[in-house]
Amino acid sequence: MTAAAKELVELIGKLPEDKAREVVDFARFLRHQADDAAWEQIIGDACPRPKLDKFVAEALREGESEQLDTNKL
């Protein structure tokens, strides 16, 4: 466990439950932001992706698919 994580655990332990929950929710928000930033970097990378290009070309050759019917799930 990092020093920051240890400090956070100590701080949360001293907070009322509702405030501790807010801290946890905010930490989740920050984690999702970091995940989104990582995906944006991957998507924005201009490196060639031949397997993905092949997959997309094959999917386009198959034509339109039928719309998902959530009632059939």
N, C-alpha and C positions, 0 to 999 in steps of 0.2 A: 504494500500500500504506500502510495506517495505521501510526502509531507502535507501536501494540499488536501488529499483525501482524509488523512488523519485529522487535520484541523477542521475540516468540514463536518466530520462525524462528531467531534467534540461540540462544535457550535450547534449543530442540529439537536443534539442531546439536551441542550439547555433551553431550547425553544419550546413553546406550547405546540401541541400536535398540529393545529391548523397552520401555524407559521412554518413549521418543519415541512409540512406538505407543500406549501408554496415554494420553498427552496428546492424540494425534489422536482416539482413541476418545472421550475425555471431551469434546473440542470438538464432535464429531459429536452426542453426547448433548445438549449445550447448544443446538446449532442446532435439533435436533428439538423440544426443549422450547419454544423461541421460536416455531417453526412451529405447534406445538400451541396455544400461547397466542393466536396470531393467529387461528387457525381458531375457537377458542372464542369470541373476541370477535365474529367475523363471525356465527357461529351464534346467539350471544346477543343480537345487535342486533335490536331490535323493528321496524326499518323495513320497510315493505311491499315484497314481492317478487312483483309480479303475474305475471311470466313463470314463476317457480318454482311459484307457486300453480296456474297454468294447467297446467303440466306434471304436477304431482301429481294434479290432478283428472282429467286425461286418462288417466293411468296407472291410477288407481283404477277408472275406467269400463271399462278393458280387462279387469278381473278378475284372478284369480290366474294367475300364469305357472307353467310347469312348473319343477321344481327343477333346478338346474344339475347335470349329470352330468359329473363331472371325467374320466370314462373316455372321453368323446367329445371332449375337448379335443385 
